[in-house]
Amino acid sequence: MTVCLLTALYTQTSAQSNVIDEIVWVVGDEAIYKSEVEEARKEGQKRGIQWEGDPYCVIPEQLAVNKLFLNQAELDSIFVTDDDVSQQAELDFKSDLNEFGSEEKMEEYYGMTLDQVKSRYYENRRQAQIINEVRKKIISKVKVTPAEVRRYIKDVPADEIPDIPTQVEVQIITLEPIIPQEEIDAVKDEMRSYIERVQSGEVSFSTLARLYSEDPGSARNGGDLGFFGRGEMVPEFSAVAFNMTDPDKISKIVETEYGYHILQFVERLGDRVRVRHILRKPRIPMESVNNCLTRLDSIANVIRSGNQTFESCVTAYSQDKDTRNNKGNMSNQPAPNVPGTSKFRMEELHPEIAKAVDRMHIGEISDPFVIQLSNGKTICAIVKLRNRINGHKANMSEDYEILYEMVSSLRQQEALEKWVREKQRTTYVRISEGWNDCDFIYPGWGKK
């Protein structure tokens, strides 16, 4: 669409009626419509976003900035792959679907069919990832030296130097309570009965998932997990899901760290698959938990007596694969493929671990306690407080990495703002009457 072909109004057909929609901004060859602004405002309200200013000023300006990034992506031939977009769009869709509670409520909210809603999520994610790639290219040129970090500490007012909260370094030994074989057998027998009932036509897989699955996220949707790629599920689950092709057949029972599953194939789209599943978790008897705690209590006493070190007991007894080969040291890794640190703020620890170390002295060994992991598993643990760094103002000797990231973030933001202002001066912008009486973040829209 070119600027000369743009008109003040255009007719848009919605699912409910024909409406007249107004063009409120023009950025280069692209229009921003009143409906876009209203839709973004409505979406923001649903998500609890608090606009810093008049939403009818903030939203169209942000849309305009996004169009500058998207235009640059075209000039630089920046694109993202369908696989990357589909994967993230599906995660976004599934997350929101869980909030809506049903596909019907989601369709009603958007006034679209489910396929149209999914297309919307795909396009939103595609644009977001392209914008992110352009931003990454801009900030990749920003380099921060140790000298700049030192100058920042020297020149910034004392009240702007960040406060570093108390951090701790923790070692851990974990044991898993033993699940009796008869409990495992009972769960498997029950799941075999599900398979027989579905294949005999007595009941649908989705009905059984709603009634019995212990995966709350998918149970409400009849066990439907939506589309996912191989790397998004644990290997044992993916291996079965990606070998299924017949929706009339139910998988064998699959054991993962979450429990026991059976799967039903739904459909495949490229290298992504969609299945339903039912998850059941064997119950752990209290006796097994108590035996586990008693054994850990004995290990703690051996360490306290000096007969063995915490590190040697980690090697001999701990069942936590992530820490056993690291002398029991816990690692705080904020995201996959991001280097971890041994330091944790108290709120970053599992609540039960934080409660254990809160009043401990450095070098002290905790009493044994029980942890419920995010995957639903129950484990027992003892911990050692290896170090505590009390809260303080950030300084170069203890907190260089934090200060470096802070200065880098500031310089990157400055680079992005400079880029937007330069683009403003070279891009045609027109703002309709009644939409330009704003205190914009980037003054000068439409002025040359």
N, C-alpha and C positions, 0 to 999 in steps of 0.2 A: 504494500500500500504506500503510495507517495503522498507528500504533503498536499499537492495541488488537487488530489482526489478526495481529501478529507472534507467532510461536511460537518455542520454543527450538530446534526442529529442523525441517528440511523435506527432502523427497526430491527429489534432482536426478538426472535421467537423463543420463549421459555417453555418449560414443561406445562405451565399452567395457562399462559396467555401471551398475547402480543403486547410488548411494552416499548415505549420510546425511551432510548437511552442516550444520554448526553455525553459528548466528548468534553472533558474538563482540562486535560493537558495534552499537548503534542510534544514529543521528544524525538527529534530527528524525523524519521519516517514512521514513527510509532505513535499510536493514540492511547491515552489512558481514559477509560470510560467511568462515568459516575457509578455504574453497576460494579466495577472492579473495586472501587473504594468502599462501597457499601458492603460488598461481600467480605472484604478484608476486615472491615470494622466488626461485622457480625461474627466472623471467625475468631477475631481477637477477644470479643466478649465471651464467647464459648470457652476459650482457653484461659480466661482470667487475666488477659494482658491489660496493664495500666499504661495508657498512652501518655507520654511526657509532652503534653500540649494538646491542642485541638486535633482530634483524629482526622478531620477533613483537611488539615494542613500536613500532619505528620505522614499519613498513609500515602497520599499521592506523591509526596517528595521521595519517599522510600521507593515507590514504584518507579519513579523517574530515574533514581540512582541505579536501580536494577537494570533498567533499559540501557543505561550507559555501559554497564558491564557486559550485557548480552550483545550489544552492538560491537564492543571491542572483541568479544569472542569470535564473531563473524570475521572481523578484519584479520585476526590472528589465527584463524582456522582452528580454534579450540573446540573440542567436542568431548563428549563422554560416551562410553559404550552402553548399549542396551542392557547388558548383563548387570553393570553397576547400578544403573537407574532402576531396573526392575526389582533388584534385590532390596534396595532401600525403600522404594515406593511400596513394596509389599509389606515391609516392616511398619511403615507409617500407617498404611491402611489397616493392618491387623490391630495395631495399638489403638487406633480410633474406633474400630469396630467393637473392641472390647468395652470401650467407654459407652458407646451407644447401646450395647447389649444385644442388638439383633440387626440383621441386614435390612429388615423392613423399616426400622426406625432410622437407619442411616439414609435409606432411599427417600424417606419422607422428609428428612431434614434438608437434604440437598435438592429435592425435587427432580431427581434423576434416577435412571436405572442403575443397578449395581455396576454394570460394565462401564457406564458413563462416569460413575464416581471413581472407579479404578483408573480410567483414562485421565481423569483430573489429577489424581494423586501422582500418576506417572509424569505428567507434564510439569506439575509443580516441583517434583523432585529433580527432573531433568534440568529445569532452569536453575534450581538452587545449586546443583552440582557444577553446572557450567559457570555460574557466578563465582563459586568458590575457587574454581580453577583459575579464573582471571585474577581474583584477589591474591591467590598464591603466587602467581607470576609476578604481580606488582611487588609484593613484599619480599620475594626471593632476593631482591637486590639490596635489602636492608642488612647491613652487617654491623654488629655491635662488638666493640673491643673492651677488654678489661678496664682500660683507661676511661672509657665513657661511663662505665658502671661506677668507678671511683668518683668521677666528677659529679655523677648524679647524687651519690651519698653526700658529697661535700657541699653541693649547691642547693639541694632541695631543703625546704624548711623542715625542722625536726618533727613537726606534727604530721608531715606527709610521708615520713619514713614508716613503712609498714610494721605493724606489731606481729611478731611471730608467736603463735600460741605454743603452749607446752607440747612437746613431741616426745615420743618414747620409741625405744627399740626393744623388740620382744622376741624371745625364742620360745618354741612350742614343741611339745610332745603330744601326739594324739593316738588314741586307740579307738577302734570301732567295736561297739557291743556285738556279740555274736547273735545272729538270727537263727533260731532253731530250724533244722531242715523240714520239720513237719509244718512250720508256718509257711515256708517257701512252697512246699508241695501243695498246701491248701490254696494259696493264691494261684498257682499254676492250674490246679484242677478247676477253679472257678473261671479262669480265663478260657480254658478249653470248653467249658460249658457255654460261654459267650459265643465262641466260634461255631459250635454245633447249632445254637439257636438262630444265629444269623444265616448260616448256610442252609438250614432247613426251611427258612422263610417265616419262622415264628415271629421274629422281631427284627427291626432294622439295626444296623451297626450304630447309627447316630443316636437312636433312642437309648441303647445300652450305654453309650458314652455319656449322655446327659445324666443317666441314673447312677452310674458306678465309677466313671473315670475320676481319678484323683489329681488330674491336671486341671485346676480351676479355670485357667485361661482358655482352654479349648473345649472343656466339657459343655459349657453353655452354648457352644456352636456345634454340638453333636460330634465333638472330637476333631473338627476340621482345623488343620494347622495352616491352611492357605499354601501358596507357593513358596518353596524355599530351595536354596542351592545346597550342594553337597557340604560345603564348609559351615553351614549354619546350624547343623544338628550334630550331636555326638556321633562318632564314626560308626558305632554298632547300629544305631538307628538309621543313619543315612544309607548304610550298606544294604539294608533290607528295603527301604523305601524306594531306592533307585533301581532295584531289580524287579519291582512289581509292575505289572502291565494290565492285569485283569481285575476290574472292579468287583467281580463276582466271587473272588477268592480272598480269604483272610490270611494274613501272614502267620508264620510260626511265632511263638512267644519269643520276644527279644528282651534280653537283660541289658540295662544301662545303669549308670550311676544314680539315676532317678528312680529305678524300680523295674517293673516288668510291663512290657507293652505288647499289644497286638495292633496291626495296621490294616487299613483298607485303602486300596488305591482309588484315587478320584480322577485325576487327569495329569497330563504332562504338557509343559509349554517350554519348548527348546530344551535347555539344560536345567530346567527347574521342574520340580514335581510337587504335586498336591496330594496329601493323604489325610485320612482321619486316623485317630489312634485312641486307644483306651489305656490308661496307666493305672496300675495297682501297686501298692507298696506293702510289703510284708511288715507286720507289727513286730516291734522289738519288746520282748518281755522286760519288766522292771528288774527282774533278777539278773538279766544280762547286763543291764546298765549298772547295777550295783556292783557286780563282779568286776566290771571295767574300772569303775571308780576305786575299788579296793586295790586293784593291781597298780593303778597310777599312784595311789597313796604310798604304796610300798616303794615304788621307783623314786618318788619325791624324797622319802626318808633316807634312801640309800645315797642320794645326791647330797642331802643336807648333812649326812654323817661324814662326808668326804671320801667314802669308799669308791665312788665313781663320779665322773664329771657329768654335767648336763649334756655336753656334746657326745660323750660316749654312749649315754643312754638314748639319745636321739638315734644314733646309728643302730643300736641294738633292738630298740623297741618301737620307735615311732612308725605309724602307718600313713603319715601324711607325705605323699610323694613329692609335693612341691617344696617342702622344707627339709626333708630327711637328708638330702644330699648337700644341704647348705648349713649344716650344723644346727638345724632347727630355727635359723633366723627367718623371720617373716619378712616378706617383700611387699612393699606398697607400690603396686603398678597401676597407675590411673587408667590406662587403656592398652589394648593389645599393640604390640610392636613399639611401645613407648618404654624407655629405660625406667626401671623401678628404683626405689630408694628404700633404705631400711627404716626410715623415720615415718612415724604415724602421728597425726593429731588424734586425740582421744576419740573424736567423732568418726574417724576413718576406720577404727577397729570394730570388729564384731562386738555388739553390746556386752556379751558375756565376758569377752576377753578384756574389754575396757573396764568393766566392773571389777575384774580380778586384779588388774594392775594399778587401779586408781590410787590405792593407799600403800602400795608395795614400795620397799626400798630397793635401790639398785643392788642386783645380785640375789635378791630374794626369790624363793620358789613358792608358787601358789599352792593352795589346796586344789584337789581335782574338782572339775566342774563339767557340766553338760552343755553342749552347743548344738543348736538346731541350724544346719546349714541352709543356704538359699535353695539348694536342690532337694530339700526335704529330708536329707540324711541326718541321723543323730550320731554325734561323736562325743567322746570324753577327752579331756585335755588337762595338762598342767602347763604353766608358763613360767618363764624366768624373765624378770625385768633386767635387761642388759644395760640400758642407759635411759636417762631422763634428761631432756634439755628443757629447762624451765622457760616460760614465756619471756620474751625480750624484744627490744627494737632490733630490726634487721641490721646485720653488720657484715663486712666483707669476709671476715675470717670464718664465720659459721654459716652464713646464708648466701654465699656468692651465687649459687645456682638460682635461688629465688629472685635475687636482685637482678641477675642477668635476664631472666625471663620477663621481669617487670619492665626493664628498660627496653628490651627487644619489642615487647608488646606496644609500648608507647611510640617507639620509632616506626613500627609497622602501621599503627593507626595514623600517624602523621603522614606517612607515605601514601596511604589510601585517600586521606582527605585532600592532600595536594593533587593527586591524580584526578579526583572528582572535580575539583575547582578548575583544573586545566581543561577537562572535558566540557565543563559548563560553558567556557568561553568560545569553544569551537563547535558547539552543537546547537542546531535550531531548536528553540523551546518557545512554545506559546501556552499561556495559562488563561483560561476563560475568565470572564468577568465574575466576580464573587468568589473565586478560588485563589486569588493572589494576595489577599489581605492577611498575610501570615508572617510570623517570625520564623523563617526557614533556618534549618541548620546550616545550609549552604546559601547565603544571600547571593543574589545576582542571577537567578534563573531568568532566562529570556533577555538578558542585557548583554550587549556587545560593546 
